[in-house]
Amino acid sequence: MRILYAIQGTGNGHLSRARAIVPELLRQGVSLDLLVSGTQADIPLPYPVKFRFRGLSFIFGKQGGVDFWRTYLKANSMRLQREIRQLPVADYDLVLNDFEPVSAWACKLRGVPCWGVSHQAAVLSAAAPQPEKPDRIGRFVLSRYAPVSRQFGFHFKAYEPDMYTPVIRNGIRHATLSDSGHYTVYLPAYSDSRILRVLSEIPSVSWQVFSKHSHHAYRFGNVSIQPVSNQAFLESITSCRGVLSAAGFETPSEALFMGKKLCVIPMRAQLEQQCNAAALKAMGVPVLAGLSARELPRLQAWVMSDKRLRMDYPDQTRELVHRILATRTAPVWA
Protein backbone atom coordinates (compact mmCIF):
# COMPACT_ATOMS: atom_id res chain seq x y z
CA MET A 1 0.00 0.00 0.00
CA ARG A 2 1.44 3.35 -1.02
CA ILE A 3 0.56 6.25 1.30
CA LEU A 4 1.25 9.97 1.21
CA TYR A 5 1.22 11.52 4.68
CA ALA A 6 0.70 15.29 4.36
CA ILE A 7 1.42 17.45 7.41
CA GLN A 8 0.63 21.07 8.17
CA GLY A 9 3.78 23.01 9.06
CA THR A 10 2.05 25.98 10.74
CA GLY A 11 2.49 25.43 14.46
CA ASN A 12 4.22 22.51 16.15
CA GLY A 13 1.40 20.13 17.07
CA HIS A 14 1.00 18.61 13.62
CA LEU A 15 4.70 17.71 13.31
CA SER A 16 4.84 16.41 16.90
CA ARG A 17 1.93 14.08 16.11
CA ALA A 18 3.65 12.95 12.90
CA ARG A 19 6.79 12.02 14.85
CA ALA A 20 4.66 9.38 16.61
CA ILE A 21 2.53 8.23 13.67
CA VAL A 22 5.30 7.86 11.04
CA PRO A 23 7.25 5.10 12.89
CA GLU A 24 4.06 3.06 13.31
CA LEU A 25 3.24 3.37 9.61
CA LEU A 26 6.77 2.26 8.72
CA ARG A 27 6.52 -0.71 11.11
CA GLN A 28 3.47 -1.86 9.15
CA GLY A 29 5.57 -2.03 5.98
CA VAL A 30 3.72 0.59 3.94
CA SER A 31 5.44 2.56 1.20
CA LEU A 32 5.39 6.03 2.75
CA ASP A 33 6.14 9.49 1.36
CA LEU A 34 5.93 12.66 3.46
CA LEU A 35 4.72 16.14 2.54
CA VAL A 36 5.10 19.25 4.72
CA SER A 37 3.65 22.65 3.89
CA GLY A 38 3.73 25.85 5.88
CA THR A 39 6.34 28.14 7.39
CA GLN A 40 5.66 28.58 11.12
CA ALA A 41 6.86 25.34 12.75
CA ASP A 42 9.84 25.03 15.10
CA ILE A 43 9.98 21.23 15.50
CA PRO A 44 12.11 19.23 13.02
CA LEU A 45 10.80 16.06 11.41
CA PRO A 46 13.55 13.37 11.57
CA TYR A 47 12.45 11.61 8.37
CA PRO A 48 13.03 12.33 4.66
CA VAL A 49 10.39 14.73 3.30
CA LYS A 50 9.60 14.19 -0.40
CA PHE A 51 7.42 17.26 -0.91
CA ARG A 52 7.91 20.67 0.70
CA PHE A 53 5.48 23.47 -0.14
CA ARG A 54 4.82 26.98 1.07
CA GLY A 55 1.16 26.01 1.29
CA LEU A 56 -1.12 28.43 3.11
CA SER A 57 0.23 29.51 6.49
CA PHE A 58 -1.47 31.58 9.15
CA ILE A 59 1.04 34.09 10.53
CA PHE A 60 1.02 34.66 14.30
CA GLY A 61 0.57 38.27 15.31
CA LYS A 62 1.68 40.11 18.46
CA GLN A 63 -1.66 41.27 19.85
CA GLY A 64 -3.21 37.94 20.77
CA GLY A 65 -4.37 36.60 17.42
CA VAL A 66 -3.49 35.76 13.83
CA ASP A 67 -1.96 38.61 11.82
CA PHE A 68 -4.47 38.45 8.95
CA TRP A 69 -2.77 41.23 6.97
CA ARG A 70 0.62 39.48 6.99
CA THR A 71 -1.15 36.17 6.29
CA TYR A 72 -2.81 37.78 3.25
CA LEU A 73 0.46 39.28 2.04
CA LYS A 74 2.27 35.95 2.39
CA ALA A 75 -0.46 34.08 0.54
CA ASN A 76 0.09 33.55 -3.17
CA SER A 77 -2.97 32.05 -4.83
CA MET A 78 -1.18 31.36 -8.13
CA ARG A 79 1.63 29.50 -6.37
CA LEU A 80 -0.87 27.57 -4.23
CA GLN A 81 -2.89 26.56 -7.29
CA ARG A 82 0.32 25.44 -9.01
CA GLU A 83 1.30 23.31 -6.00
CA ILE A 84 -2.16 21.71 -5.99
CA ARG A 85 -2.03 20.95 -9.71
CA GLN A 86 1.48 19.50 -9.65
CA LEU A 87 1.14 17.20 -6.63
CA PRO A 88 0.81 13.61 -7.98
CA VAL A 89 -1.80 12.38 -5.49
CA ALA A 90 -3.13 9.85 -8.05
CA ASP A 91 0.10 7.85 -7.55
CA TYR A 92 -1.03 6.88 -4.03
CA ASP A 93 -3.57 4.41 -2.69
CA LEU A 94 -4.39 6.76 0.18
CA VAL A 95 -3.48 10.23 1.39
CA LEU A 96 -3.39 10.85 5.15
CA ASN A 97 -3.84 14.51 5.89
CA ASP A 98 -3.09 16.46 9.06
CA PHE A 99 -4.85 19.74 8.16
CA GLU A 100 -2.65 20.24 5.06
CA PRO A 101 -4.37 22.19 2.25
CA VAL A 102 -2.28 21.36 -0.86
CA SER A 103 -2.83 17.59 -0.75
CA ALA A 104 -6.41 17.95 0.50
CA TRP A 105 -7.50 20.06 -2.46
CA ALA A 106 -5.42 18.01 -4.93
CA CYS A 107 -7.29 14.90 -3.73
CA LYS A 108 -10.69 16.56 -3.82
CA LEU A 109 -10.18 17.78 -7.38
CA ARG A 110 -9.03 14.32 -8.57
CA GLY A 111 -11.33 12.14 -6.46
CA VAL A 112 -8.43 10.50 -4.57
CA PRO A 113 -9.23 9.15 -1.05
CA CYS A 114 -7.98 11.61 1.56
CA TRP A 115 -8.38 10.82 5.25
CA GLY A 116 -8.00 13.46 7.90
CA VAL A 117 -5.94 12.57 10.99
CA SER A 118 -5.97 15.90 12.78
CA HIS A 119 -7.22 17.82 15.77
CA GLN A 120 -9.22 20.08 13.46
CA ALA A 121 -11.26 17.06 12.35
CA ALA A 122 -12.41 16.61 15.96
CA VAL A 123 -13.06 20.31 16.53
CA LEU A 124 -15.52 20.36 13.61
CA SER A 125 -17.52 17.44 15.05
CA ALA A 126 -20.98 18.28 16.36
CA ALA A 127 -20.14 16.11 19.39
CA ALA A 128 -17.17 18.30 20.44
CA PRO A 129 -17.53 21.30 22.80
CA GLN A 130 -18.20 24.63 21.09
CA PRO A 131 -17.82 28.23 22.27
CA GLU A 132 -20.91 30.03 23.53
CA LYS A 133 -20.77 32.53 20.67
CA PRO A 134 -21.13 30.84 17.24
CA ASP A 135 -18.52 31.68 14.62
CA ARG A 136 -20.05 30.78 11.26
CA ILE A 137 -17.26 32.36 9.23
CA GLY A 138 -14.60 30.59 11.31
CA ARG A 139 -16.38 27.25 10.90
CA PHE A 140 -16.67 27.79 7.14
CA VAL A 141 -12.95 28.57 6.83
CA LEU A 142 -11.96 25.63 9.05
CA SER A 143 -14.09 23.18 7.09
CA ARG A 144 -12.86 24.38 3.68
CA TYR A 145 -9.18 24.87 4.50
CA ALA A 146 -8.21 21.19 4.10
CA PRO A 147 -11.30 19.12 3.10
CA VAL A 148 -11.12 15.33 3.51
CA SER A 149 -13.28 12.37 2.48
CA ARG A 150 -13.13 10.72 5.92
CA GLN A 151 -11.68 11.82 9.21
CA PHE A 152 -10.24 10.53 12.47
CA GLY A 153 -9.95 13.35 14.96
CA PHE A 154 -7.94 13.94 18.14
CA HIS A 155 -9.34 15.86 21.09
CA PHE A 156 -8.87 16.21 24.85
CA LYS A 157 -11.57 13.55 25.22
CA ALA A 158 -13.01 11.01 22.75
CA TYR A 159 -16.42 12.57 22.16
CA GLU A 160 -17.44 10.07 19.42
CA PRO A 161 -16.26 6.69 17.96
CA ASP A 162 -13.95 8.14 15.25
CA MET A 163 -12.24 10.41 17.78
CA TYR A 164 -9.05 9.64 19.69
CA THR A 165 -7.34 11.19 22.69
CA PRO A 166 -4.09 13.13 22.06
CA VAL A 167 -0.97 11.54 20.63
CA ILE A 168 1.67 12.20 23.29
CA ARG A 169 5.21 12.26 21.95
CA ASN A 170 7.73 9.88 23.52
CA GLY A 171 9.79 12.74 24.95
CA ILE A 172 6.82 13.57 27.18
CA ARG A 173 5.33 10.10 27.64
CA HIS A 174 8.58 8.63 28.99
CA ALA A 175 9.99 11.76 30.65
CA THR A 176 11.19 11.93 34.25
CA LEU A 177 9.00 14.64 35.75
CA SER A 178 10.01 17.14 38.43
CA ASP A 179 8.93 20.47 39.91
CA SER A 180 11.63 23.14 39.85
CA GLY A 181 9.13 25.86 40.71
CA HIS A 182 9.18 27.75 37.41
CA TYR A 183 6.31 28.27 34.96
CA THR A 184 6.65 27.46 31.26
CA VAL A 185 5.03 29.99 28.91
CA TYR A 186 4.15 29.62 25.22
CA LEU A 187 2.02 32.46 23.85
CA PRO A 188 3.10 32.80 20.20
CA ALA A 189 0.46 35.40 19.32
CA TYR A 190 1.75 37.97 21.85
CA SER A 191 4.78 40.22 21.60
CA ASP A 192 7.67 39.77 24.01
CA SER A 193 7.06 43.28 25.36
CA ARG A 194 3.44 42.48 26.24
CA ILE A 195 4.44 39.22 27.91
CA LEU A 196 7.21 40.92 29.90
CA ARG A 197 4.94 43.75 30.98
CA VAL A 198 2.24 41.46 32.37
CA LEU A 199 4.29 38.61 33.83
CA SER A 200 6.72 40.94 35.60
CA GLU A 201 3.72 42.07 37.68
CA ILE A 202 3.91 38.68 39.44
CA PRO A 203 7.52 38.88 40.68
CA SER A 204 7.30 35.90 43.02
CA VAL A 205 7.30 33.53 40.04
CA SER A 206 10.08 32.50 37.67
CA TRP A 207 8.66 32.56 34.12
CA GLN A 208 10.39 30.71 31.29
CA VAL A 209 8.98 32.16 28.07
CA PHE A 210 9.46 30.52 24.66
CA SER A 211 9.09 33.20 22.02
CA LYS A 212 8.13 33.07 18.33
CA HIS A 213 9.42 36.63 17.92
CA SER A 214 12.92 36.56 19.46
CA HIS A 215 16.05 35.05 17.93
CA HIS A 216 18.18 35.33 21.06
CA ALA A 217 17.80 34.61 24.77
CA TYR A 218 17.64 37.35 27.40
CA ARG A 219 16.22 38.00 30.88
CA PHE A 220 14.18 40.81 32.38
CA GLY A 221 13.84 40.45 36.14
CA ASN A 222 11.95 37.24 36.90
CA VAL A 223 11.10 36.59 33.22
CA SER A 224 13.45 34.80 30.83
CA ILE A 225 12.86 34.88 27.09
CA GLN A 226 14.32 32.37 24.64
CA PRO A 227 13.60 31.27 21.07
CA VAL A 228 11.49 28.15 20.64
CA SER A 229 13.69 25.06 20.78
CA ASN A 230 12.30 21.54 20.93
CA GLN A 231 14.84 20.27 23.47
CA ALA A 232 14.83 23.38 25.66
CA PHE A 233 11.04 23.43 25.72
CA LEU A 234 10.94 19.74 26.61
CA GLU A 235 13.34 20.29 29.52
CA SER A 236 11.35 23.29 30.75
CA ILE A 237 7.86 21.79 30.57
CA THR A 238 8.81 18.46 32.19
CA SER A 239 10.37 20.25 35.17
CA CYS A 240 7.91 23.14 35.58
CA ARG A 241 5.22 23.74 38.17
CA GLY A 242 2.68 25.07 35.68
CA VAL A 243 2.09 25.89 32.02
CA LEU A 244 0.65 29.15 30.67
CA SER A 245 -0.10 28.73 26.99
CA ALA A 246 -2.35 29.53 24.09
CA ALA A 247 -5.37 27.27 23.74
CA GLY A 248 -3.76 25.13 21.09
CA PHE A 249 -3.86 21.37 21.30
CA GLU A 250 -0.36 19.95 21.71
CA THR A 251 0.97 21.93 24.69
CA PRO A 252 -2.24 21.76 26.78
CA SER A 253 -2.50 18.01 26.04
CA GLU A 254 1.06 17.46 27.26
CA ALA A 255 0.46 19.54 30.40
CA LEU A 256 -2.68 17.53 31.19
CA PHE A 257 -0.89 14.23 30.60
CA MET A 258 1.92 15.23 33.00
CA GLY A 259 -0.48 16.60 35.61
CA LYS A 260 1.00 20.10 35.43
CA LYS A 261 -1.02 23.14 36.44
CA LEU A 262 -2.50 24.62 33.28
CA CYS A 263 -3.95 27.99 32.30
CA VAL A 264 -4.78 28.93 28.71
CA ILE A 265 -5.37 32.12 26.73
CA PRO A 266 -7.15 31.37 23.43
CA MET A 267 -6.10 33.37 20.38
CA ARG A 268 -8.65 35.93 19.26
CA ALA A 269 -10.75 35.24 16.14
CA GLN A 270 -9.42 31.69 15.97
CA LEU A 271 -12.27 29.17 16.10
CA GLU A 272 -10.10 26.13 16.85
CA GLN A 273 -8.63 27.78 19.94
CA GLN A 274 -12.03 29.03 21.09
CA CYS A 275 -13.35 25.45 20.81
CA ASN A 276 -10.34 24.13 22.72
CA ALA A 277 -10.90 26.74 25.41
CA ALA A 278 -14.54 25.62 25.74
CA ALA A 279 -13.44 21.99 26.14
CA LEU A 280 -10.73 22.84 28.66
CA LYS A 281 -13.02 25.10 30.66
CA ALA A 282 -15.55 22.25 30.92
CA MET A 283 -12.73 20.09 32.29
CA GLY A 284 -11.91 22.68 34.97
CA VAL A 285 -8.91 24.40 33.36
CA PRO A 286 -8.74 28.21 33.91
CA VAL A 287 -9.28 30.19 30.69
CA LEU A 288 -8.25 33.87 30.48
CA ALA A 289 -9.78 36.31 28.00
CA GLY A 290 -6.37 37.79 27.18
CA LEU A 291 -2.94 38.71 28.47
CA SER A 292 -3.62 42.04 30.13
CA ALA A 293 -3.63 43.92 33.42
CA ARG A 294 -7.36 43.22 33.64
CA GLU A 295 -6.68 39.48 33.87
CA LEU A 296 -3.83 39.80 36.39
CA PRO A 297 -5.99 38.92 39.45
CA ARG A 298 -7.11 35.66 37.80
CA LEU A 299 -3.57 34.88 36.71
CA GLN A 300 -2.32 35.54 40.24
CA ALA A 301 -5.07 33.32 41.68
CA TRP A 302 -4.02 30.50 39.33
CA VAL A 303 -0.39 30.85 40.43
CA MET A 304 -1.41 30.69 44.10
CA SER A 305 -3.69 27.68 43.56
CA ASP A 306 -2.42 24.12 43.50
CA LYS A 307 -5.40 22.80 41.53
CA ARG A 308 -4.29 20.59 38.66
CA LEU A 309 -5.79 17.94 36.40
CA ARG A 310 -4.07 14.77 35.19
CA MET A 311 -5.31 12.88 32.15
CA ASP A 312 -4.07 9.35 31.57
CA TYR A 313 -3.96 9.42 27.78
CA PRO A 314 -3.17 5.90 26.47
CA ASP A 315 -0.97 5.38 23.40
CA GLN A 316 -3.55 4.71 20.67
CA THR A 317 -1.24 5.27 17.69
CA ARG A 318 -0.94 1.59 16.76
CA GLU A 319 -4.69 1.10 17.09
CA LEU A 320 -5.35 4.06 14.77
CA VAL A 321 -2.84 2.93 12.14
CA HIS A 322 -4.17 -0.64 12.21
CA ARG A 323 -7.71 0.69 11.78
CA ILE A 324 -6.68 2.79 8.79
CA LEU A 325 -4.80 -0.03 7.08
CA ALA A 326 -7.50 -2.60 7.81
CA THR A 327 -10.12 -0.54 5.97
CA ARG A 328 -9.78 -1.88 2.45
CA THR A 329 -12.40 0.20 0.72
CA ALA A 330 -11.70 3.89 0.95
CA PRO A 331 -14.74 6.17 1.09
CA VAL A 332 -15.50 8.29 -1.96
CA TRP A 333 -15.98 12.04 -1.89
CA ALA A 334 -19.51 13.22 -1.23
C-alpha positions in Angstrom: 0.0 0.0 0.0 1.4 3.4 -1.0 0.6 6.3 1.3 1.3 10.0 1.2 1.2 11.5 4.7 0.7 15.3 4.4 1.4 17.4 7.4 0.6 21.1 8.2 3.8 23.0 9.1 2.1 26.0 10.7 2.5 25.4 14.5 4.2 22.5 16.2 1.4 20.1 17.1 1.0 18.6 13.6 4.7 17.7 13.3 4.8 16.4 16.9 1.9 14.1 16.1 3.7 13.0 12.9 6.8 12.0 14.9 4.7 9.4 16.6 2.5 8.2 13.7 5.3 7.9 11.0 7.3 5.1 12.9 4.1 3.1 13.3 3.2 3.4 9.6 6.8 2.3 8.7 6.5 -0.7 11.1 3.5 -1.9 9.2 5.6 -2.0 6.0 3.7 0.6 3.9 5.4 2.6 1.2 5.4 6.0 2.8 6.1 9.5 1.4 5.9 12.7 3.5 4.7 16.1 2.5 5.1 19.2 4.7 3.7 22.6 3.9 3.7 25.9 5.9 6.3 28.1 7.4 5.7 28.6 11.1 6.9 25.3 12.8 9.8 25.0 15.1 10.0 21.2 15.5 12.1 19.2 13.0 10.8 16.1 11.4 13.5 13.4 11.6 12.4 11.6 8.4 13.0 12.3 4.7 10.4 14.7 3.3 9.6 14.2 -0.4 7.4 17.3 -0.9 7.9 20.7 0.7 5.5 23.5 -0.1 4.8 27.0 1.1 1.2 26.0 1.3 -1.1 28.4 3.1 0.2 29.5 6.5 -1.5 31.6 9.1 1.0 34.1 10.5 1.0 34.7 14.3 0.6 38.3 15.3 1.7 40.1 18.5 -1.7 41.3 19.8 -3.2 37.9 20.8 -4.4 36.6 17.4 -3.5 35.8 13.8 -2.0 38.6 11.8 -4.5 38.5 9.0 -2.8 41.2 7.0 0.6 39.5 7.0 -1.1 36.2 6.3 -2.8 37.8 3.2 0.5 39.3 2.0 2.3 36.0 2.4 -0.5 34.1 0.5 0.1 33.5 -3.2 -3.0 32.0 -4.8 -1.2 31.4 -8.1 1.6 29.5 -6.4 -0.9 27.6 -4.2 -2.9 26.6 -7.3 0.3 25.4 -9.0 1.3 23.3 -6.0 -2.2 21.7 -6.0 -2.0 21.0 -9.7 1.5 19.5 -9.7 1.1 17.2 -6.6 0.8 13.6 -8.0 -1.8 12.4 -5.5 -3.1 9.8 -8.0 0.1 7.9 -7.5 -1.0 6.9 -4.0 -3.6 4.4 -2.7 -4.4 6.8 0.2 -3.5 10.2 1.4 -3.4 10.8 5.1 -3.8 14.5 5.9 -3.1 16.5 9.1 -4.8 19.7 8.2 -2.7 20.2 5.1 -4.4 22.2 2.2 -2.3 21.4 -0.9 -2.8 17.6 -0.8 -6.4 17.9 0.5 -7.5 20.1 -2.5 -5.4 18.0 -4.9 -7.3 14.9 -3.7 -10.7 16.6 -3.8 -10.2 17.8 -7.4 -9.0 14.3 -8.6 -11.3 12.1 -6.5 -8.4 10.5 -4.6 -9.2 9.2 -1.1 -8.0 11.6 1.6 -8.4 10.8 5.2 -8.0 13.5 7.9 -5.9 12.6 11.0 -6.0 15.9 12.8 -7.2 17.8 15.8 -9.2 20.1 13.5 -11.3 17.1 12.3 -12.4 16.6 16.0 -13.1 20.3 16.5 -15.5 20.4 13.6 -17.5 17.4 15.1 -21.0 18.3 16.4 -20.1 16.1 19.4 -17.2 18.3 20.4 -17.5 21.3 22.8 -18.2 24.6 21.1 -17.8 28.2 22.3 -20.9 30.0 23.5 -20.8 32.5 20.7 -21.1 30.8 17.2 -18.5 31.7 14.6 -20.1 30.8 11.3 -17.3 32.4 9.2 -14.6 30.6 11.3 -16.4 27.3 10.9 -16.7 27.8 7.1 -12.9 28.6 6.8 -12.0 25.6 9.0 -14.1 23.2 7.1 -12.9 24.4 3.7 -9.2 24.9 4.5 -8.2 21.2 4.1 -11.3 19.1 3.1 -11.1 15.3 3.5 -13.3 12.4 2.5 -13.1 10.7 5.9 -11.7 11.8 9.2 -10.2 10.5 12.5 -9.9 13.3 15.0 -7.9 13.9 18.1 -9.3 15.9 21.1 -8.9 16.2 24.9 -11.6 13.6 25.2 -13.0 11.0 22.7 -16.4 12.6 22.2 -17.4 10.1 19.4 -16.3 6.7 18.0 -14.0 8.1 15.3 -12.2 10.4 17.8 -9.1 9.6 19.7 -7.3 11.2 22.7 -4.1 13.1 22.1 -1.0 11.5 20.6 1.7 12.2 23.3 5.2 12.3 22.0 7.7 9.9 23.5 9.8 12.7 24.9 6.8 13.6 27.2 5.3 10.1 27.6 8.6 8.6 29.0 10.0 11.8 30.7 11.2 11.9 34.2 9.0 14.6 35.8 10.0 17.1 38.4 8.9 20.5 39.9 11.6 23.1 39.8 9.1 25.9 40.7 9.2 27.8 37.4 6.3 28.3 35.0 6.7 27.5 31.3 5.0 30.0 28.9 4.2 29.6 25.2 2.0 32.5 23.8 3.1 32.8 20.2 0.5 35.4 19.3 1.8 38.0 21.8 4.8 40.2 21.6 7.7 39.8 24.0 7.1 43.3 25.4 3.4 42.5 26.2 4.4 39.2 27.9 7.2 40.9 29.9 4.9 43.8 31.0 2.2 41.5 32.4 4.3 38.6 33.8 6.7 40.9 35.6 3.7 42.1 37.7 3.9 38.7 39.4 7.5 38.9 40.7 7.3 35.9 43.0 7.3 33.5 40.0 10.1 32.5 37.7 8.7 32.6 34.1 10.4 30.7 31.3 9.0 32.2 28.1 9.5 30.5 24.7 9.1 33.2 22.0 8.1 33.1 18.3 9.4 36.6 17.9 12.9 36.6 19.5 16.0 35.1 17.9 18.2 35.3 21.1 17.8 34.6 24.8 17.6 37.3 27.4 16.2 38.0 30.9 14.2 40.8 32.4 13.8 40.4 36.1 11.9 37.2 36.9 11.1 36.6 33.2 13.5 34.8 30.8 12.9 34.9 27.1 14.3 32.4 24.6 13.6 31.3 21.1 11.5 28.1 20.6 13.7 25.1 20.8 12.3 21.5 20.9 14.8 20.3 23.5 14.8 23.4 25.7 11.0 23.4 25.7 10.9 19.7 26.6 13.3 20.3 29.5 11.3 23.3 30.7 7.9 21.8 30.6 8.8 18.5 32.2 10.4 20.2 35.2 7.9 23.1 35.6 5.2 23.7 38.2 2.7 25.1 35.7 2.1 25.9 32.0 0.7 29.1 30.7 -0.1 28.7 27.0 -2.4 29.5 24.1 -5.4 27.3 23.7 -3.8 25.1 21.1 -3.9 21.4 21.3 -0.4 19.9 21.7 1.0 21.9 24.7 -2.2 21.8 26.8 -2.5 18.0 26.0 1.1 17.5 27.3 0.5 19.5 30.4 -2.7 17.5 31.2 -0.9 14.2 30.6 1.9 15.2 33.0 -0.5 16.6 35.6 1.0 20.1 35.4 -1.0 23.1 36.4 -2.5 24.6 33.3 -4.0 28.0 32.3 -4.8 28.9 28.7 -5.4 32.1 26.7 -7.2 31.4 23.4 -6.1 33.4 20.4 -8.7 35.9 19.3 -10.8 35.2 16.1 -9.4 31.7 16.0 -12.3 29.2 16.1 -10.1 26.1 16.9 -8.6 27.8 19.9 -12.0 29.0 21.1 -13.4 25.4 20.8 -10.3 24.1 22.7 -10.9 26.7 25.4 -14.5 25.6 25.7 -13.4 22.0 26.1 -10.7 22.8 28.7 -13.0 25.1 30.7 -15.5 22.3 30.9 -12.7 20.1 32.3 -11.9 22.7 35.0 -8.9 24.4 33.4 -8.7 28.2 33.9 -9.3 30.2 30.7 -8.3 33.9 30.5 -9.8 36.3 28.0 -6.4 37.8 27.2 -2.9 38.7 28.5 -3.6 42.0 30.1 -3.6 43.9 33.4 -7.4 43.2 33.6 -6.7 39.5 33.9 -3.8 39.8 36.4 -6.0 38.9 39.4 -7.1 35.7 37.8 -3.6 34.9 36.7 -2.3 35.5 40.2 -5.1 33.3 41.7 -4.0 30.5 39.3 -0.4 30.8 40.4 -1.4 30.7 44.1 -3.7 27.7 43.6 -2.4 24.1 43.5 -5.4 22.8 41.5 -4.3 20.6 38.7 -5.8 17.9 36.4 -4.1 14.8 35.2 -5.3 12.9 32.1 -4.1 9.3 31.6 -4.0 9.4 27.8 -3.2 5.9 26.5 -1.0 5.4 23.4 -3.5 4.7 20.7 -1.2 5.3 17.7 -0.9 1.6 16.8 -4.7 1.1 17.1 -5.4 4.1 14.8 -2.8 2.9 12.1 -4.2 -0.6 12.2 -7.7 0.7 11.8 -6.7 2.8 8.8 -4.8 0.0 7.1 -7.5 -2.6 7.8 -10.1 -0.5 6.0 -9.8 -1.9 2.5 -12.4 0.2 0.7 -11.7 3.9 1.0 -14.7 6.2 1.1 -15.5 8.3 -2.0 -16.0 12.0 -1.9 -19.5 13.2 -1.2 
